[in-house]
Structure formats: structure tokens, C-alpha cells
Amino acid sequence: MVLMGADFSWALPTAWPYRFGLSVLDEGYAYPWDGALASGAAVHVACTVLALVIATTSARRPAVINAPMR
């Protein structure tokens, strides 16, 4: 929670939706630099895609004794 208000929180994937919400609700809210919103979105999407890829690959290989091998 403390890091959500920091100037570098655009790079934290969990703080990006909060910062985006601030920019939608408050028109006077400004990011530290112009590309911070796009960069934060890219970091958020990259982490989400990485988590989905890891979950998909691990779900395809069950760690069950005597599981059928493909």
C-alpha cells in the first residue's frame, strides 16, 4: 500500500490498476513522465501473460503418481 503512491509505482504490476484509476477519476493527476501509463500497462500485461503461460504449462503436466503420459 505504501508503494502505490510512489513516483516509481508505474513499474509495479499490482499498483498499475490503482494508478490508472486515479488518472481516470482525477483529471489533474499526472504521472512522473509521459510514457509512464503505457509502460505500466506493458509491465502489467507482461506479468499477466507470463503467469498464464506458467499456469498453462504446469497444468498440462500433472504431478500425479501413475498419471498417463502423453
N, C-alpha and C positions, 0 to 999 in steps of 0.2 A: 504494500500500500504506500509506503514512503517513496518508493522509486517511481510511482505513476506520475507524480508531479514534477519529476526532474527533467532537465532540458534534454537529456540523452534517452529518455524513455521511449522515443520513437523507435529505437532499436530493440526494445524488449517486446517479444511477441505477445505476452499476456497483457501488456499495458496499451498496445495499439488500439484495440476497440474503445477503450476509455478515452484516449486522446482524440480519436476520431469523433466520438460522441460529443466531446467538448467543442470541437470545431463546428459541428452541426448545430448545437444548441446556442453557442455564443459566437456571433459574427465577429466580435472584436478579438477573439482568441487567435493567437499567432504561434506558429511553430518556430523553432530557432532558425531554420533556414527553409528555403522554398521547396526543396526536394524531400523534406522530412516525411511528409504524408505518404508520398509514393514509395519511399524507401522502407518505411514502417510497414506498409501494405505488402511489399515484396518479402520482407523478413517473415511476416505473419503467414503468408501463403506458402513460403518455402518450408517453414516448420510444420505446417498442417499437412502438406503433401508428403514430407518425409515421415511423419507419424503414420499416415495412411499406408504408405509403401511398406514400412516396417510391420505394421499390423497385418497387412495382406500377405506378405511373405511368411510371417510366422504362423499365420492361420492355415496356410497350405501344407505345413509340415507339422502334424500333430505329434506331441511328445507323449504318446500313449504306448504302453507295452503291448506288443503283438498287433500294432496298427498295420493295416495293409499299406505296402509301399507302392508308390506309383512310378 
